[in-house]
Each structure stands twice: as structure tokens, then as C-alpha cells.
Amino acid sequence: MAMKGRGIRRGAWISMMSTAAAVWMAVFSLEPAAAFTARDLMYGSRGYDVDELQNRLKYDGYYHGKVDGIFGWKTYWAVRNFQYNFGMKVTGYVDMATKMKLVAATQGWHYQPANSSGAGGSTGSNSGSDTTALAPVGNLSSSDLNLMAHTVYAEARGEPFEGQVAVAAVILNRLQSPKFPNTIPGIIYQPGAFTSVSDGQINLQPNAEAMKAVMDAVHGWDPSHGALYYFNPATATSSWIWSQPEITKIGDHIFLA
């Protein structure tokens, strides 16, 4: 039994090292368009390595945007979803560990060059097709506001405008509550917090109405009257949510304390 255990561990070690070797060979390849570079990737990064990242994420069904070599919001959320589903720390930041996991998960994928903005790329502002810009307000960054707009659109499109503002207000109310994470991404990507994260609809491009709803909430309008939760009674399956004190109903959503 001990020999068998060592054999299993040895096999796992060999598999891990093979994956690492494949990544490092890709990273240090002399052909820049052939694979990942050594740098970490983040929102705003550009280059062939971002192109490969998007291609690999698309191959695995996480990325649904244009493969353009520009690390915008759709790429960011695709990375986060990948990290979450593979049990990794969810950051949206592509370090070597994320690259290794992605390479191992996409072994059937082969690089096909696309128009991109440089072999090694650069990290800077993103003006690509998967970016929507809202100006920062107070302590809320442009990234925070755009993420909120995606959430409002995914969760409340088709609801009255007041209801969309209320959903944005719930996110802001959670930011002020010690019960929840203390960042906008932490609140929205908290496991199980928003259906749109689980089903991928958060990747949909928000419209102008959703963005205006976010800005109205940020500037003080709270139609939810301090709510921390909301749900649609036609689709809710949690018995717990029904037990929470109701504050108000707007459109199809009931808002709760």
C-alpha cells in the first residue's frame, strides 16, 4: 500500500511538472506570437499573450467577446469565472499559477495568430471593444462602477428604472455593512450572492439605462430604503429569503432588510 501511495504521488508529481514545463516552454519561446510571455496579465494589458489568454478562455467556454489582444472587462470576468470554477483564488489577475491551470485545461487548443498590438504587449489604459467607461466617483473606481453596471443590467434589465437603481443601491448598502466584503468586486463575486454571476449573464454589455441607474444610486438615490437583499418571488427557491423582513416591492423584486 505504501508503494502504491508513492506511485500515485510520483504520477501526480510527473503530471504537475509536465504541465509546468509546457507553460515555461511557452513563456520563454523565442517566437512571441506562439505563447504566453513571462509577465503577469491584468486589466489594461495588451499583446499576443492576452490574445492567447482570450483564445484559451474561449476554448473552455469562459470568454465570449472579441479576441483582440486587449484585456478588458469581458476578459477580466472570464478569468475570474475560470479561477472560481477551478478552485483558485479569484482575482481576475493572471499570474503563473493561473496560466499553468489554463494550459492544463486547454490542452487541445493550438495558437492561431490574430491582429494584436505587439509581441510582448504593454500594460496601460484599455480602449478596446469590451470596455465601458464610467468616471470614478469618490472612493469608487471606474472599474467598480462598470462592474456595478454589468450587475444591474444582468439582474434587473426589464425592471422599472427605479428598480434598477434599487439593485445598484443594494450593492452600495452591502459595501457599508460589516456582513459583506468591503469591495465592490468582493460583494458581487461573493459565491452565491448574485444569480447573474453564476449563470454568466454578468458578461452581457450593460445599456445606458443600467449605467445611469448606477450613477443615480452612487449620487444618493436609494429606492430600496437601505435594503441588503432582494429577490424575485416567481423564481426564488430559498426558504431563508422568504423569512427576511420586507421593506418594499419594486417591479418583480422584493427588497429586504
C-alpha positions in Angstrom: 0.0 0.0 0.0 2.8 2.4 0.8 4.5 1.6 -2.5 1.2 2.2 -4.3 0.8 5.6 -2.5 4.3 6.6 -3.6 3.5 5.6 -7.1 0.3 7.8 -7.1 2.2 10.7 -5.7 5.0 10.2 -8.2 2.5 10.1 -11.0 0.8 13.3 -9.8 4.3 15.0 -9.5 5.2 14.0 -13.0 1.9 15.3 -14.3 2.4 18.6 -12.5 5.9 19.0 -13.7 4.9 18.2 -17.3 2.3 21.0 -17.2 4.8 23.4 -15.6 7.3 22.5 -18.3 4.8 23.2 -21.1 4.0 26.6 -19.6 7.6 27.6 -19.1 8.5 26.4 -22.7 5.7 28.6 -23.9 6.7 31.5 -21.7 10.3 31.6 -22.9 9.7 30.7 -26.5 11.6 32.8 -29.0 8.5 33.2 -31.1 6.5 35.9 -29.4 3.2 35.1 -31.1 3.5 31.5 -30.1 2.5 31.6 -26.5 2.2 33.4 -23.1 5.0 35.7 -22.2 6.6 35.7 -18.7 4.7 38.8 -17.5 1.5 38.7 -15.4 -1.6 39.9 -17.1 -4.3 42.2 -15.8 -7.0 44.7 -16.8 -5.4 47.0 -19.4 -2.7 44.6 -20.6 -2.3 44.2 -24.4 -0.4 41.9 -26.6 -0.2 38.4 -28.1 -0.2 36.9 -24.7 -3.6 38.5 -24.0 -4.7 37.2 -27.4 -3.7 33.7 -26.3 -5.5 34.1 -22.9 -8.7 35.1 -24.6 -8.4 32.2 -27.1 -7.8 29.7 -24.3 -10.7 31.1 -22.2 -12.9 31.0 -25.3 -11.9 27.4 -26.0 -13.1 26.4 -22.5 -16.3 28.4 -22.8 -15.5 31.2 -20.4 -14.9 34.1 -22.8 -17.5 35.2 -25.3 -16.0 38.5 -26.6 -13.8 39.5 -29.4 -10.3 38.1 -29.5 -8.4 41.3 -29.8 -5.4 41.1 -27.5 -6.8 43.7 -25.2 -7.5 42.8 -21.5 -10.9 44.5 -20.9 -13.8 43.7 -18.7 -15.1 40.7 -20.5 -11.6 39.1 -20.3 -11.4 40.1 -16.6 -14.7 38.4 -15.7 -13.9 35.4 -17.8 -10.6 35.0 -15.8 -12.5 35.3 -12.5 -15.1 32.7 -13.5 -12.3 30.3 -14.6 -10.4 30.8 -11.3 -13.6 30.3 -9.3 -14.6 27.1 -11.1 -11.0 25.7 -10.7 -10.9 26.4 -7.0 -8.3 29.1 -7.3 -8.1 32.5 -5.5 -10.5 34.7 -7.5 -8.6 37.9 -8.5 -9.1 38.4 -12.2 -5.3 38.7 -12.3 -3.4 36.2 -14.5 -0.2 35.1 -12.7 1.9 32.0 -13.5 -0.4 29.7 -11.4 -3.4 30.8 -13.4 -1.5 30.3 -16.7 -0.5 26.8 -15.7 -4.0 25.8 -14.8 -5.4 27.3 -18.0 -2.8 25.5 -20.1 -3.6 22.2 -18.4 -7.4 22.8 -19.0 -6.9 23.6 -22.7 -4.5 21.0 -24.0 -6.5 20.6 -27.2 -6.1 24.3 -28.1 -3.5 25.4 -30.6 -2.4 29.0 -31.2 -3.8 30.9 -34.2 -2.4 34.4 -34.5 -4.9 37.4 -34.5 -4.4 41.1 -35.0 -2.9 42.4 -31.8 -0.9 45.4 -30.7 2.6 44.0 -30.1 4.5 40.8 -29.5 5.3 41.3 -25.8 2.5 43.8 -25.2 2.2 46.5 -22.7 0.1 47.3 -19.7 -1.9 50.5 -19.9 -5.3 52.0 -20.4 -7.8 50.0 -22.3 -9.8 51.5 -25.1 -10.8 48.1 -26.6 -14.2 46.8 -27.6 -15.1 45.1 -24.3 -14.7 48.2 -22.1 -17.4 50.6 -20.9 -16.1 53.6 -19.1 -17.8 55.4 -16.2 -15.9 58.1 -14.4 -14.8 57.4 -10.8 -16.9 58.9 -8.0 -15.4 59.3 -4.6 -13.8 56.1 -3.4 -15.5 54.1 -6.2 -13.2 53.5 -9.2 -14.2 53.3 -12.8 -13.8 49.5 -12.5 -16.2 49.4 -9.6 -18.9 51.4 -11.4 -18.6 49.4 -14.6 -18.9 46.2 -12.7 -22.0 47.5 -10.9 -23.5 48.5 -14.3 -23.0 44.9 -15.6 -24.6 43.6 -12.5 -27.6 45.9 -12.7 -28.2 45.1 -16.3 -27.9 41.4 -15.8 -30.0 41.3 -12.7 -32.7 43.9 -13.4 -33.0 44.6 -17.2 -36.7 44.9 -18.0 -37.4 46.2 -14.5 -38.6 49.8 -13.9 -35.8 52.3 -13.8 -36.4 52.8 -10.1 -36.0 49.0 -9.6 -32.6 49.1 -11.4 -31.5 51.9 -9.2 -32.6 49.9 -6.2 -30.4 46.9 -7.2 -27.4 49.2 -7.5 -28.3 50.7 -4.1 -28.3 47.2 -2.5 -24.7 46.7 -3.7 -23.7 50.1 -2.1 -25.6 49.2 1.1 -23.7 46.0 1.3 -20.5 48.0 0.9 -21.4 49.8 4.2 -22.4 46.7 6.1 -19.9 44.6 8.1 -21.8 41.5 7.0 -20.3 41.7 3.5 -16.9 42.1 1.7 -15.6 45.6 1.7 -15.0 46.0 -2.0 -17.4 46.1 -5.0 -15.8 43.1 -6.7 -15.8 41.2 -3.4 -19.5 41.8 -2.9 -20.6 41.0 -6.5 -18.4 37.9 -6.8 -19.1 36.6 -3.3 -20.2 32.9 -4.0 -23.9 32.6 -4.4 -24.6 36.4 -4.0 -25.9 37.1 -7.5 -27.6 34.8 -9.9 -26.1 36.6 -12.9 -22.6 35.7 -11.8 -23.5 32.0 -11.5 -25.2 31.9 -14.9 -22.7 34.1 -16.8 -25.2 36.9 -17.6 -23.0 39.4 -15.9 -20.9 39.3 -19.0 -23.6 41.0 -21.0 -22.9 44.5 -22.1 -24.9 47.0 -20.0 -27.1 49.6 -21.7 -27.2 53.3 -21.0 -30.1 52.9 -18.6 -28.2 50.5 -16.4 -25.2 52.8 -16.3 -27.5 55.8 -15.4 -29.1 53.7 -12.6 -25.7 53.1 -11.1 -24.8 56.7 -11.2 -28.1 57.7 -9.6 -27.5 55.3 -6.8 -24.0 56.4 -6.3 -25.2 60.0 -6.0 -27.6 59.1 -3.2 -30.9 57.8 -4.5 -31.9 54.6 -2.7 -35.4 53.4 -3.7 -34.7 50.2 -1.6 -34.6 52.2 1.6 -31.4 50.6 2.9 -32.1 47.0 1.7 -29.3 44.4 1.8 -31.2 41.7 -0.2 -33.7 41.4 -3.0 -35.4 38.5 -4.8 -38.0 37.7 -7.4 -40.8 35.7 -5.7 -41.6 34.0 -9.0 -38.2 32.3 -9.2 -36.8 32.2 -5.7 -36.2 28.7 -4.3 -34.5 29.6 -0.9 -36.8 29.3 2.1 -34.4 31.6 4.0 -35.0 34.6 1.7 -38.7 34.4 2.4 -38.1 34.7 6.2 -36.4 38.1 5.9 -38.3 41.3 6.7 -39.7 43.0 3.6 -39.0 46.7 3.0 -40.6 47.4 -0.3 -41.5 45.9 -3.7 -40.5 47.4 -7.0 -41.5 45.7 -10.2 -40.8 42.0 -9.8 -38.3 42.3 -7.0 -39.0 42.4 -3.2 -36.3 44.2 -1.3 -35.4 43.0 2.2 -33.6 44.3 5.3 
